[in-house]
Amino acid sequence: MEDGCLTAEKPSFRRTLVIQVALCLALYAAFHIGAPQPPPSSSPGGARLGGKPADLYFLSVRGGVRTPREQSQLLEQMERAAKTYKASFVVNIAELGDRDPLLQNATSHFPLEIPWYTTPASGGQMIASFLKRFRLPYEQTLDIIGTGSLQDFSYEEQLNKNGSNNLHWMRRTLATSNSTWLIVVGFDPMIICDEKEATGTIKFNKPLHNVFLEFGVDAYLSKQDCGGYFYHVEGIAYMGNPGPADKLNRALSINVNPDVPRQVGILGLGEMHNGFLLHRVSPLEMESYFIDSSGRIALKTMIRHHGRGAI
């Protein structure tokens, strides 16, 4: 009888052991296999971005005075994007230079290992201009050239100066650079707004455009102007960062032809003034995403490398 009882209990013990092992495996799977994993190419707003891990990422943003709530929202989204994509640096496009309110409050949100570079104050001295070089895959490099105002004088007046002004410094820097990608950053936009208002067509500061063309500049980042957010002219991309002062502008726009009066792809502003650009640079192309304060990708542009050392 006792042997019969012992024989009857063995299957029950085995079933219990199997059930316990199965429960442990299910619990392990729930914590590991079922855990949500953010895709490596997802944006702060959930959209998927292209690119490879070796690509270089950086942010550019328009400085200026914002309400505490707007400033907090903007910096939180910038911090999230910088951490997600391991951004190398931030470019702050500001009229006040180092005294810009956004820059002064950024240190409370950003770790110190992510540097911020700001455009010189309008009318400031040359010492505030900067050149920063970054490595890209395949032994290529990117130069970020920050310059002071290029519109204080006409082109001829600047050339007649003693060589200490912004245009001379920028020309020397571009002429001696051997980097693959060249991006110039300044506060002043390239579009001449007075002519646009008078004629309805887009006109650029032609002498400065010719300097960029001569030295193979890939992109110029500035504040947003009357012409819109993005223009691609003769291989040079002009990108305008919208800011608080642009709330009353009619719209952001994208236009690839500066010689026509109409604007293509007009978009309502909404919260667009309180956003930033996330840039991805690879050896062959640069993608730029405008991300608003809610983390939504509102605009995307892409340019191919056309300057020196293109492969």
Phi, psi and omega in degrees: 000315180295320178299323179295322179294318180295321179295325181287332183281335185300315178298323180296318180297318180296318179297319179298318180295317179297317180297318180296318177297318180297319178296319178297317178296319179296320179295318177300316180295323180296324183278331187250304183290321184274355182293136180293127179245119179294133180297142184296340181252021181272147180274168175304333180267001176103346179284156182267135179251154177277187176114170179238158182303331183281350180295153179265134178244141170210164181246148168229144186212151175272124177286191179125179183271127176232163173293157179305322181293314180298317181296318180296315179300315182297311182294326178296317179291323178295318179297318180297315179294319180298319180287319182298318185255007180052052182301140182280331183191172176234135174255123180255118182263101190223146179283333185264003179062229182294344180270008182294133182300321180295316180297318183292334180263355184289333185296338179282348181248332187254138174294151186296338182286352175258103185286150172250132174243134183239148175294149178296154177298146178302128182078007182284176182276164182297336184300340182278346179291156184213156173230123178234134182243138183228146181276143174239168176300160177062036174061028175262163182223159177238129174255126171255117185246110179262129185229157175285192184299133176253010184239010179291329180229164171288167181299316181295321179295320180293322180294334180276354178287177186277009176097005182260000183272175187297320183294317178298316180298316181295318179297315179297319181295316179293321183293327183266353181283138174244020181284158180287311180254136177235117178236123178260140181235129177208162180283319186285133177284171182265343184278137178271102189290329180299319180289325178297317180293328183278322187249341183081004178246158181273127176235132179263162169290093190299316179302318179290322176300320179294325176297314178299320180294319182300320186258009174073035177294135181272323184206151174235121179256132181209187171290161176288143180243193182290344185273340180127195191271323190212130172225139179239109188232118176052041177086357180253130179263129174251116183243127179254124177274115179288153181214189184303326182289350183265008183302326185268357177296156185295312185190164166272151180214160175237131182210130181260357181235112184281354187258017177240147183285334184278160178243140186256140174070046183288135183234140177293149184290306184053237178265018185296333181292341183249061181217191182207169178253132171257121183250136174242121183245125174241174179302334186251339187207163173228123174256141179231132182240125174272120183246124182277181188290348176267358181091007182272136174282115183263329181216152175220135175227157179216135175234149175265147178293131182233352188279212184290140173078019180295142180240000000 
